[in-house]
Amino acid sequence: MSAPIIDGKQISQDIRANIQQEVIRLKEHSFQPGLAVVLVGEDPASQVYVKNKEKACHDLGYYSEVHRLAADTSQEALLELVDKLNHQSTIHGILVQLPLPKHIHEKAVIDAIAVEKDVDGFHPVNVGNLVIGDDSLLPCTPAGVIELIKRAGVEIAGKHAVVIGRSNIVGKPVSLLLQRENATVTMCHSRTANIAELSRQADILVVAIGKANFIDASFVKPGAVVIDVGMNRLENGKLAGDVDFESVKQVSGPITPVPGGVGPMTITMLMQNTLVAAKRSHGLA
């Protein structure tokens, strides 16, 4: 019997509908959330992401700015733009699209974004607050993962969660958010010796390693919740996750597809962060 599918598109739409209502209410206070996205260079995937973020702003009634800079833009010029946006009252969230060209130091740019406008949740202060459990703007994809698990009706507290992948963008923060929800968390990565054995112990399995169809049914405990963060382009042009969906859904519990699972949630949580930042800037949160 196939597992129930966690529909990221539908959950994302539900959250956006709530955001839209909130934006309408905020306009009664004569302001709207504002997001600035900065794109340096011509990376095709980044261009698609930026276009999607611009559309989301338009659909939800946000004020939006997109700054498209040439690939040879200097780090100094980029930092000047970030500083300008830090001081711009109509902008509540700043996102510098990664990856940046090699001559620009990513950490210097992330560190330069005002903490209260860091809607990606990558600033060291926001990361530190996440680690110690204080209130902060949360990284978008990990926050989306937690939202998907909860909205699938899964109780996280007391469960054993296994996270495969230890990136700063997904693996590390999602493990911290799972702990915040009172799960017991095991982290696996490229040097983990008995990865399949550990994976089979998971009540909740989150996979973010960037290897197409790496996790098959032999890695999954019957009935486990499986969240696939992977997004890989196959030779035939199709998208695939890190989880072999057709194999795993035969044994798992609720599972996310690729596409249509975690993907739609990332921009939605970015919009949520921008809304929170906007409300805080006006003393409404």
C-alpha positions in Angstrom: 0.0 0.0 0.0 1.3 3.4 -1.0 2.0 6.0 1.7 0.0 9.2 2.1 1.6 12.1 0.2 2.4 15.4 2.0 1.2 18.0 -0.5 3.6 20.9 -0.1 1.8 22.9 -2.8 -1.5 22.8 -0.9 0.0 23.5 2.5 2.0 26.4 0.9 -1.3 27.8 -0.5 -3.0 27.6 2.8 -0.2 29.5 4.5 -0.1 32.1 1.8 -3.9 32.6 2.1 -3.3 33.5 5.8 -0.4 35.8 4.9 -2.6 37.6 2.4 -5.3 38.3 5.0 -2.7 39.6 7.4 -1.2 41.9 4.7 -4.7 43.3 4.1 -5.0 44.1 7.8 -1.5 45.7 7.9 -2.5 48.0 5.0 -5.1 49.4 7.5 -2.1 50.6 9.5 -0.9 52.2 6.2 2.1 50.0 5.5 3.0 46.9 3.6 5.8 44.3 4.0 8.7 45.0 1.7 11.3 42.6 0.4 14.5 43.4 -1.5 16.1 40.6 -3.5 19.7 41.1 -4.8 20.9 38.9 -7.7 24.5 39.1 -8.8 25.4 37.5 -12.2 23.5 35.3 -14.6 23.1 32.0 -12.8 20.0 30.4 -14.5 18.7 28.6 -11.4 19.1 31.8 -9.4 17.2 33.8 -12.0 14.3 31.4 -11.7 14.3 31.6 -7.9 14.3 35.4 -8.0 11.5 35.5 -10.5 9.4 33.2 -8.3 10.1 35.4 -5.2 9.1 38.5 -7.2 5.9 36.8 -8.2 5.1 35.8 -4.6 5.6 39.4 -3.5 3.2 40.6 -6.2 0.6 37.9 -5.4 0.6 38.6 -1.6 0.6 42.4 -1.9 4.2 43.0 -0.7 6.3 45.9 -1.8 9.1 44.4 -3.9 12.5 45.5 -5.2 14.8 43.3 -7.3 18.4 44.5 -7.8 20.0 42.7 -10.7 23.8 43.3 -10.7 26.4 42.4 -13.2 28.6 39.3 -12.5 31.7 41.6 -12.2 30.1 43.8 -9.5 32.7 44.4 -6.8 32.2 43.2 -3.2 32.4 46.8 -2.1 29.6 47.9 -4.4 27.4 45.0 -3.2 28.0 45.9 0.4 27.1 49.5 -0.3 23.8 48.4 -1.7 23.1 46.1 1.3 23.9 49.1 3.6 21.4 51.3 1.7 18.7 48.6 2.0 19.5 48.2 5.7 18.5 51.9 6.2 15.5 51.9 3.8 12.2 52.0 5.8 10.1 50.5 3.0 12.3 47.3 3.1 11.8 44.8 5.9 13.5 41.9 4.4 16.8 41.6 2.4 17.8 38.5 0.5 21.1 38.2 -1.4 20.7 35.3 -3.8 23.4 32.6 -3.4 25.7 31.5 -4.8 27.6 34.7 -5.4 30.5 35.0 -7.9 33.8 33.6 -6.7 35.4 37.0 -6.1 32.7 38.0 -3.5 33.0 36.6 0.0 29.6 35.2 0.9 30.1 35.5 4.7 31.0 39.2 4.5 27.7 39.9 2.6 25.6 37.8 5.0 27.2 39.4 8.0 26.4 42.9 6.5 22.7 42.3 6.4 20.8 43.9 9.3 19.8 41.1 11.7 16.2 42.2 11.8 16.0 42.2 8.0 17.8 38.8 7.6 14.8 36.9 6.2 17.0 34.0 5.0 17.9 33.4 8.7 21.7 33.0 7.8 23.1 35.9 9.9 25.3 34.6 12.8 23.1 36.3 15.3 20.0 34.6 14.0 21.8 31.3 13.8 23.1 31.8 17.4 19.6 32.5 18.6 18.3 29.4 16.9 21.0 27.3 18.6 20.1 28.6 22.1 16.4 28.5 21.5 15.7 32.3 21.5 13.3 34.0 19.1 14.8 34.6 15.6 14.1 34.7 11.9 14.4 31.0 10.9 16.1 29.6 7.8 13.3 29.2 5.3 13.7 25.6 4.1 14.1 24.1 7.6 11.1 26.1 8.9 9.1 24.7 5.9 10.2 21.1 6.8 8.8 21.5 10.3 5.6 23.1 9.0 5.1 20.1 6.6 5.6 17.6 9.4 3.1 19.3 11.7 0.5 19.9 9.0 0.7 16.2 8.1 -0.7 15.6 11.6 2.6 14.1 13.0 3.5 14.6 16.6 7.2 15.4 16.7 7.8 15.3 20.5 9.4 12.1 21.7 10.1 10.8 18.2 13.5 9.8 16.9 14.4 12.0 13.9 17.3 11.2 11.6 18.7 14.0 9.5 20.9 13.0 6.6 23.1 15.9 5.5 24.8 18.5 7.7 24.8 21.7 5.6 24.5 25.1 7.2 21.4 25.8 5.0 19.3 22.7 5.8 20.8 19.9 7.8 22.2 21.7 10.9 19.2 24.1 11.3 16.6 21.5 10.7 18.2 19.3 13.4 18.0 22.2 15.8 14.4 22.9 15.0 13.5 19.2 15.5 15.2 19.4 18.9 13.2 22.5 19.7 10.1 20.4 19.0 11.4 17.8 21.5 12.5 15.1 19.0 15.6 13.1 19.7 17.9 13.8 16.7 20.6 11.8 15.0 22.8 13.6 12.4 24.2 11.5 9.5 26.7 12.8 6.8 29.3 11.6 4.3 31.5 10.2 7.0 28.8 8.3 8.9 29.8 4.6 8.8 26.4 2.9 9.3 24.1 5.3 7.6 21.4 2.8 6.5 21.2 1.2 9.9 20.8 4.6 11.6 18.3 5.7 9.0 16.1 2.6 9.6 15.7 3.7 13.2 14.0 7.0 12.3 10.4 7.8 13.0 11.0 11.0 11.0 13.6 10.9 8.2 14.8 14.2 6.7 17.1 13.9 3.7 19.2 16.8 2.3 22.4 15.5 0.6 22.0 16.4 -3.1 22.3 12.8 -4.5 19.4 11.8 -6.7 17.4 8.7 -5.5 20.1 7.9 -2.9 17.7 6.7 -0.2 15.7 3.6 -1.2 13.3 1.5 0.8 16.1 -0.4 2.6 16.9 2.9 4.5 13.4 3.4 5.8 11.5 2.0 8.8 8.0 1.0 8.0 5.6 3.9 8.7 8.3 6.5 9.1 7.7 10.1 7.9 10.0 10.9 5.0 10.9 14.5 4.1 12.9 14.8 0.9 14.7 18.2 0.6 16.7 17.1 -2.4 16.3 18.8 -5.8 18.4 17.1 -8.5 18.2 17.5 -12.3 18.5 14.1 -14.1 20.1 13.5 -17.5 16.6 13.2 -19.0 15.8 16.7 -17.7 13.4 15.5 -15.0 13.6 16.6 -11.3 14.3 14.0 -8.7 14.8 14.1 -4.9 17.4 12.5 -2.8 14.8 9.8 -2.0 13.8 7.1 -4.5 10.1 8.0 -4.1 8.6 5.0 -5.9 10.5 2.6 -3.8 10.2 4.3 -0.4 6.5 5.1 -0.6 5.8 1.4 -0.5 7.1 1.2 3.1 7.0 4.7 4.6 4.3 6.7 6.3 3.6 10.3 5.0 6.2 11.3 2.4 6.9 14.4 0.4 7.2 14.2 -3.4 9.7 16.0 -5.6 8.7 18.4 -7.0 5.7 19.6 -5.0 6.9 18.8 -1.5 9.5 21.0 0.3 10.1 23.2 -2.7 6.9 25.3 -2.6 7.4 25.9 1.2 10.8 27.6 0.9 9.5 30.8 -0.7 6.3 30.7 1.4 8.4 30.7 4.6 10.5 33.6 3.2 7.3 35.5 2.8 6.3 34.6 6.3 9.7 35.8 7.7 9.2 39.1 5.8 5.8 39.5 7.3 7.2 38.9 10.8 10.0 41.3 10.2 7.6 44.0 8.9 5.3 43.6 11.9 8.3 43.8 14.4 9.6 47.0 12.7 6.2 48.6 13.5 5.8 47.2 17.0 3.0 44.8 15.9 4.6 41.5 16.7 
